[in-house]
Amino acid sequence: MQDNEHKLQGTEGGTDHNTEELKTSLEENPISDPNITKEPETDAEKEVVTNEASSSNEKKDEDKPANTEDAIQEIEESNAEDAEDKDNEKRHYIPMLDYHSMSMENLVGELQRLVKNEKVQAIGKHVSSIKYEFDQKFQEFLEHKKEEFVANGGNEIDFRYNSVAKRQFNEVFGEYREKKDQHYKQLEQALKDNLQKRLQIIEELKGLINVEEDINTTYKNFKELQENWRNAGPVPRNNYNDVWRTYHHHMEIFYDFLHLNRELRDLDFKHNLEEKLKLVDRAEALANEPDLGKAFRELQTLHKIWKEDIGPVAKEQREEVWERFSNATKVMHQRRQEHFHELEKSYEKNLVKKNEIIESISEIANNVANNHRDLQQQIRQVEALRETFFKAGKVPQKVNEQTWTSFKEAVRQFNRNKNTFYKNQKKEQHSNLEKKRALLELALSLKDSEDWDTTTPEMKRIQSEWKKIGHVPRKYSDKIWSEFKNACNHYFDRLHAEKNQAHKAEYANFEKKSACLDRLKTFQLSGKKEEDLEEIKKFLAEWKQYGRLPYNKRHINGKFNKIIDALFKKLGVSRQESELLKYGDKMQQLANADDDRALNNERIFIRRKIDESKSEIRQLENNLQFFSNASEDSPLVKEVVNNINKHKESLETWKAKLKKLNILENSLHKSAEDSSEEE
């Protein structure tokens, strides 16, 4: 029996700790605040109990059989933490949300809610998890913004980013730290004082067996010490289990001392046994409680009652009742181990999902689109994958950092390639801007031109070139387009106004030419060739004088020329002579205009006609060689020969016109030289 008692002394009995050793322990281990740890607990750990082994240790021990001492130690440590402050226990009932899947803004909101509505000592683990997730997400966000800054030409050392979410988080977290520091500062002295009270009670308890007085009086003093103990208040968690074990140890010694009054002792033992058996029954029933978190929290409470509220039982029953209680604890511990094992399986499945997401992001990163529209679609795809990644759940602790690093690198690679595309696009847009500025300058220089024939096709060419040039930077786009559009509209508005005015004049010309044509129709040859030629020349001069006609009225020119040609034919004037006579009026107009450019344009026109005639003649003569074996009376041969003769006649006419133009040009130059000499 003594061996068994010694084996179980961590719970039912206790070692004989000296109160001086406890005082020394208190001085060497002052009360400290729970630190904000870097790594959050797993969701299962948060849900069931706050003070548990890390997930890495769980993974390492998950295949080991449930150990009673481990289970009890875990519960005692948690109860020690709860005992330090009565509000600590509330942490078990504050739900741990899925902080991993929350955005930075939602994390700030949840932190604000906890700090405002909950006891600061009950939310340490919650705040730790929130801070860990926020820091991870903010670091990723900050790296993304830095890459954008550098991609847009900034220097990395100049990068600064003012995040509203980060500022708000720091403010709320600072408020939490301030409240927590204030709370633990106030709590520290109270815990130390309570510990001294309990150590003093233990000393008085030890002294009861050395007092020579009536046993009933001694028993009454013992009960008073028990009541004082219950009201002594919480002690530092580091001293909780030691001070309770010492108390229980000396309480058992006192009960052994009571053998002189077995009736009183047995009465207490009986009561304590009844209460402990109730706890055992309830602990055993918890094996069927479906809510594992609720069951474990209740088991913690049962252990606390066992230790703090119920005294010892008879020695011959201690081992049996404790064995039942510890076995029930072991069953619960085994359930939790199995629960963590299942969690680990789910984490492995989450790992597969997250690796698939990382692979998908990497695939997009390695095949970034080469146009803005498709790249925007890829950006939306990557953002959706990021959200899915955060919602995919936790992964095994041993690969958590590696998975997070791979995810960040995949997203970072996509952002780098995306930024490279937009950086190159920006260069291209600036090049396009320079091209459009050049076209704008040209359009501005031509917008007031009155050389309609030359400027109009040039303005159309400029507009066509503008359409071929790609986008320019957004901040310049509207301004340069507005300036270019205004320049073009200014020119074409003037052109249309000019055409409208010319259109009216052309209809007036039509009326005049119609009257001229009517008079020509009634003209009769007198039989005197020279006089008749002079009259015909007057008709030609008048006709030329009236200028251009509307497009839909130009058929009247054909009627006029047909009558003129018939009159020339009656007078015996050849076709070439008639053409030259008609051309004489134009020559006179060119001479009166005194326009070198018009003369040059006319020369170019005639030379082109000469070249066209020569080309047609060569082509027809080549075609004629295909009919070398055909008869000269062949209709095809005759048609080709007639065409050749017509083109030769036309060629001679154009040559004669060029000769007349040369004579006119020389005459004009000579007149200009004579005028210069006279001056």
Secondary structure, 3 states (H helix, E strand, C coil): CHHHHHHCCCCCCCCCCCHHHHHHHHHHCCCCCCCCCCCCCCHHHHHHCCCCCCHHHHHHHCCCCCCHHHHHHHHHHHHHHHHHCCCHHHHHHCCCCCHHHCCHHHHHHHHHHHHHHCCHHHCHHHHHHHHHHHHHHHHHHHHHHHHHHHHCCCCHHHCCCCCHHHHHHHHHHHHHHHHHHHHHHHHHHHHHHHHHHHHHHHHHHHHHHHCCCCHHHHHHHHHHHHHHHHCCCCCCHHHHHHHHHHHHHHHHHHHHHHHHHHHHHHHHHHHHHHHHHHHHHHHHHHHHCCCHHHHHHHHHHHHHHHHHCCCCCCHHHHHHHHHHHHHHHHHHHHHHHHHHHHHHHHHHHHHHHHHHHHHHHHHHHCCCCCCHHHHHHHHHHHHHHHHHHHHCCCCCHHHHHHHHHHHHHHHHHHHHHHHHHHHHHHHHHHHHHHHHHHHHHHHHHHCCCCCHHHHHHHHHHHHHHHHHCCCCCHHHHHHHHHHHHHHHHHHHHHHHHHHHHHHHHHHHHHHHHHHHHHHHHCCCCCCCHHHHHHHHHHHHHHHHHCCCCCHHHCHHHHHHHHHHHHHHHHCCCCHHHHHHHHHHHHHHHHHHHCCHHHHHHHHHHHHHHHHHHHHHHHHHHHHHHCCCCCCCCCHHHHHHHHHHHHHHHHHHHHHHHHHHHHHHHHHHHHHHHHHHHHC
